[in-house]
Amino acid sequence: MISQETDPPATLDDVKGWFPKVDQLLFTWFLERQERGGQSGDLVELGSYLGKSAILMGRHRREGETFTVCDLFDSEAPDDSNQAEMKGSYSTLTRQAFEANYRAFHDTLPEIVQGPTSLILDHVQPGTCRFVHVDASHLYEHVHGDIRAARAMLPPEGIVVCDDYRSEHTPGVAAAVWESVAVDGLRPICVTTQKLYGTWGDAAAVQDELLDWLAGRDDAWHETQQVAGRRLVRVKGKSAARSKPNDVKGLKDRLAKSEKRLARAEEGLARARKELESVRNSVSFKIGRSATAVPRALRRDR
Ligand SMILES: C[S@@+](CC[C@H](N)C(=O)[O-])C[C@H]1O[C@@H](n2cnc3c(N)ncnc32)[C@H](O)[C@@H]1O
């Protein structure tokens, strides 16, 4: 990863953030599917950090569509728990850093709402969006509100993606997401390790298309499960290099990564050898001293 302070990012891999490859693949599929199907509408991201997912979403904004991102960036959070979360996880975040990253990939910035996501419906009209990414606060009350806002912004066939729906450190997100499924009519389409993709429209029709597409891919593994009487698709990423033996760039990347890992392992080994040597020296020093000491039992003055 390159230094965010000095070098502008050249690829999405250079942007710090939380946006796994399999989700990059799925965002692209969901957004392109809407474009192929002639579905237009605005794009919204709640929680952008340094722009990793926003940069990819921005590639799909078409003529006449608006892309809005909402993030606190370097502003105060609306409550103490949220402020603690900001301080713990995003203390160095600035709006300027987000903008610099975004501009490295796009000529124009998205619409930026700097403030709590509870403000989003003051800026985005109901039913005007096709895709909403919910990835801001991890607190139940906020995520509950964010998913309700997503429902208001999307027509039934729109897509919502909820981040951290199952992570150990985000039980509030899990509670809000599954509550929306159980109580508020959200229909899950698929899940990855990090995200749940859903709709308030016809999930089965989207799943049929998704399964067709996944069947032809060697960079993603999938299965289907039944959850509370509905089909759910589970998708996991596969290493592209492992799945495409003739992909020279993929193999070179893998080689470079393995070489880095080996160099780190060799450094660790050298440190461990040094430590072992110093322990050996101090042990033989102590043994040497006790060997020259006259055992108590043999002392004359007993
Ligand atoms: C997990 S990060 C987003 C990651 C990003 N989507 C990516 O691809 O790397 C969460 C973001 O939500 C923002 N955030 C946290 N609480 C918020 C709130 N109440 N309103 C708006 N933004 C919030 C944080 O500033 C942070 O940038």
The ligand as a Gaussian input file, in Angstrom:
#p B3LYP/6-31G(d) Opt

LIG

0 1
 C      -16.045000       1.508000       7.337000
 S      -15.784000       3.155000       6.852000
 C      -16.299000       3.180000       5.186000
 C      -15.417000       2.347000       4.297000
 C      -15.507000       2.680000       2.826000
 N      -16.828000       2.468000       2.277000
 C      -14.461000       1.903000       2.042000
 O      -14.757000       1.370000       0.994000
 O      -13.316000       1.840000       2.487000
 C      -17.057000       3.990000       7.719000
 C      -17.162000       5.467000       7.433000
 O      -18.366000       5.929000       8.021000
 C      -18.179000       7.216000       8.568000
 N      -19.179000       7.402000       9.630000
 C      -19.224000       6.836000      10.855000
 N      -20.326000       7.230000      11.513000
 C      -21.008000       8.063000      10.688000
 C      -22.225000       8.782000      10.792000
 N      -22.997000       8.742000      11.882000
 N      -22.620000       9.532000       9.725000
 C      -21.839000       9.598000       8.601000
 N      -20.675000       8.936000       8.448000
 C      -20.265000       8.168000       9.476000
 C      -16.732000       7.232000       9.033000
 O      -16.227000       8.553000       9.004000
 C      -16.036000       6.325000       8.007000
 O      -15.455000       7.078000       6.991000

